Amino acid sequence: MVKLTKWLVLKLYGEKDLFVRKVVTTRNFLTHYDTSLQTEAAQGIELYHLTLTLHFLLQACFLRELGFPADTWDEMLRKNTQWHQIAQVRYAYLGKERKRTEF
């Protein structure tokens, strides 16, 4: 899924490897309640940001499966009000941890 929408991950999260690691760690922590993963798992606003990013990844995959070309996904996703919300969340709360990219 991430390979198909790498451009989206870069726009919304910044770093593909960090995104994948954070999703896996958070999923494992929440599923297995392994306390050793708690410090690395996303929590609070970071969990919200991760969830919104996954939401957009799924939307892009659905649009691809329906046959829409990639440039249309970008246009359709940018019209979504949550797209702008995730940009604000990333910049305001996570901007110190990762460099800001233009949306």
Stockholm file with secondary structure:
# STOCKHOLM 1.0

chainA/1-103         MVKLTKWLVLKLYGEKDLFVRKVVTTRNFLTHYDTSLQTEAAQGIELYHLTLTLHFLLQACFLRELGFPADTWDEMLRKNTQWHQIAQVRYAYLGKERKRTEF
#=GR chainA/1-103 SS CTTTTHHHHHHHTSCHHHHHHHHHHHHHHHHHCCGGGTTTSCCTHHHHHHHHHHHHHHHHHHHHHTTCCHHHHHHHHHTSHHHHHHHHHHHHHHTTTSCCCCC
#=GC SS_cons         CTTTTHHHHHHHTSCHHHHHHHHHHHHHHHHHCCGGGTTTSCCTHHHHHHHHHHHHHHHHHHHHHTTCCHHHHHHHHHTSHHHHHHHHHHHHHHTTTSCCCCC
//
